[in-house]
Amino acid sequence: MVVATVLAVSLVLLTFLFHYAVLRWLSGGMARIAMTAGVRILVIVLVAVAAHLIEVGLYAVAYALGDGVLALGSFGGLAVTEPLDYLYFSIVSYTSLGLGDVFPSDHLRFITGVEALNGLLLIAWSGSFLYIAMGRLWPWRTCAEPARAATGKRVKGVVS
């Protein structure tokens, strides 16, 4: 259990620090690159998705090590033999989708639960970052004021 706990905490720290570095670059370092606001938003989304895939990949490597080298547990359900199988299981866990066609046993279950919590927080962090970026970069058009009579009173049938 100690090895699984150390591995899980290490993965959380590594993914949070990596995500922090990516978001810091997106908010500051990327500013040196000339691009329109629309392209900048697309780059933010694509880089955030790439960051999540790298984080999922880190957990997939941990599952492969835990299953094969560290003997922390195994997988039931569909066979997990290829690297893509570990990546698939990691994506399902990271996104909290939890299909159940592949399931861990023993101490790998603990790492899976930590990955689900970690993924939830990192996805929310990216979502809030994108929300703020959209608010600052997206070219919103101002809505037209409702028609008003010359006296400044509401026009009949128009809600303000």
For each residue, the residues with C-beta under 8 A, 3 or more apart:
1: 4 5 107 110
2: 5 6
3: 6 7 70 72 107
4: 1 7 8 66 72 107 108 110 111
5: 1 2 8 9 110
6: 2 3 9 10
7: 3 4 10 11 62 65 66 70 72 111
8: 4 5 11 12 110 111 114 115
9: 5 6 12 13
10: 6 7 13 14
11: 7 8 14 15 58 59 62 111 114 115 118
12: 8 9 15 16 114 118
13: 9 10 16 17
14: 10 11 17 18 58
15: 11 12 18 19 55 58 59 118 122
16: 12 13 19 20 118 122
17: 13 14 20 21
18: 14 15 21 22 51 54 55
19: 15 16 22 23 51 55 122 125 126
20: 16 17 23 24
21: 17 18 24 25
22: 18 19 25 26 47 48 51
23: 19 20 26 27 48 125 126 129
24: 20 21 27 28 29
25: 21 22 28 29 30
26: 22 23 29 30 43 44 47 48 129 133
27: 23 24 30 31 129 133
28: 24 25 31
29: 24 25 26 32
30: 25 26 27 33 40 43 44
31: 27 28
32: 29
33: 30
34:
35: 39 40 43
36: 39 40
37: 40 41 137 138 139
38: 41 42 137 139
39: 35 36 42 43
40: 30 35 36 37 43 44 133 137
41: 37 38 44 45 130 133 134 137 138
42: 38 39 45 46
43: 26 30 35 39 40 46 47
44: 26 30 40 41 47 48 129 130 133
45: 41 42 48 49 130
46: 42 43 49 50
47: 22 26 43 44 50 51
48: 22 23 26 44 45 51 52 126 129 130
49: 45 46 52 53
50: 46 47 53 54
51: 18 19 22 47 48 54 55 126
52: 48 49 55 56 94 119 122 123 126
53: 49 50 56 57
54: 18 50 51 57 58
55: 15 18 19 51 52 58 59 94 118 119 122
56: 52 53 59 60 87 90 91 94 119
57: 53 54 60 61 87 90
58: 11 14 15 54 55 61 62
59: 11 15 55 56 62 63 90 93 94 111 115
60: 56 57 63 64 83 86 87 89 90
61: 57 58 64 65 86
62: 7 11 58 59 65 66 111
63: 59 60 66 67 75 86 89 90 104 108 111
64: 60 61 67 68 69 83 86
65: 7 61 62 68 69 70
66: 4 7 62 63 69 70 71 72 73 107 108 111
67: 63 64 72 73 74 75 80 86 108
68: 64 65
69: 64 65 66
70: 3 7 65 66
71: 66
72: 3 4 7 66 67 106 107 108 111
73: 66 67 104 105 106 107 108 109
74: 67 104 105 106 108
75: 63 67 80 89 102 103 104 105 108
76: 102 103 104 105
77: 100 101 102 103
78: 85 101 102
79: 85
80: 67 75 85 86 89 102
81: 85
82: 85 86
83: 60 64 86 87
84: 87 88
85: 78 79 80 81 82 88 89 102
86: 60 61 63 64 67 80 82 83 89 90
87: 56 57 60 83 84 90 91
88: 84 85 91 92 102
89: 60 63 75 80 85 86 92 93 102 104
90: 56 57 59 60 63 86 87 93 94 115
91: 56 87 88 94 95 97
92: 88 89 95 97 98 99 102
93: 59 89 90 96 97 98 112 115 116 119
94: 52 55 56 59 90 91 115 116 118 119
95: 91 92 119 123
96: 93 116 119 120
97: 91 92 93
98: 92 93 116
99: 92 102
100: 77 103
101: 77 78
102: 75 76 77 78 80 85 88 89 92 99
103: 75 76 77 100
104: 63 73 74 75 76 89 108 109 111 112
105: 73 74 75 76 108 109
106: 72 73 74 109
107: 1 3 4 66 72 73 110 111
108: 4 63 66 67 72 73 74 75 104 105 111 112
109: 73 104 105 106 112 113
110: 1 4 5 8 107 113 114
111: 4 7 8 11 59 62 63 66 72 104 107 108 114 115
112: 93 104 108 109 115 116
113: 109 110 116 117
114: 8 11 12 110 111 117 118
115: 8 11 59 90 93 94 111 112 118 119
116: 93 94 96 98 112 113 119 120
117: 113 114 120 121
118: 11 12 15 16 55 94 114 115 121 122
119: 52 55 56 93 94 95 96 115 116 122 123
120: 96 116 117 123 124
121: 117 118 124 125
122: 15 16 19 52 55 118 119 125 126
123: 52 95 119 120 126 127
124: 120 121 127 128
125: 19 23 121 122 128 129
126: 19 23 48 51 52 122 123 129 130
127: 123 124 130 131
128: 124 125 131 132
129: 23 26 27 44 48 125 126 132 133
130: 41 44 45 48 126 127 133 134
131: 127 128 134 135
132: 128 129 135 136
133: 26 27 40 41 44 129 130 136 137
134: 41 130 131 137 138
135: 131 132 138
136: 132 133
137: 37 38 40 41 133 134
138: 37 41 134 135
139: 37 38
140:
141:
142:
143:
144:
145: 148
146: 154 155 158 159 160
147: 155 158
148: 145 152 153 154 155 158
149: 152 153 154 155
150:
151:
152: 148 149
153: 148 149
154: 146 148 149 158 160
155: 146 147 148 149 158
156:
157:
158: 146 147 148 154 155
159: 146
160: 146 154
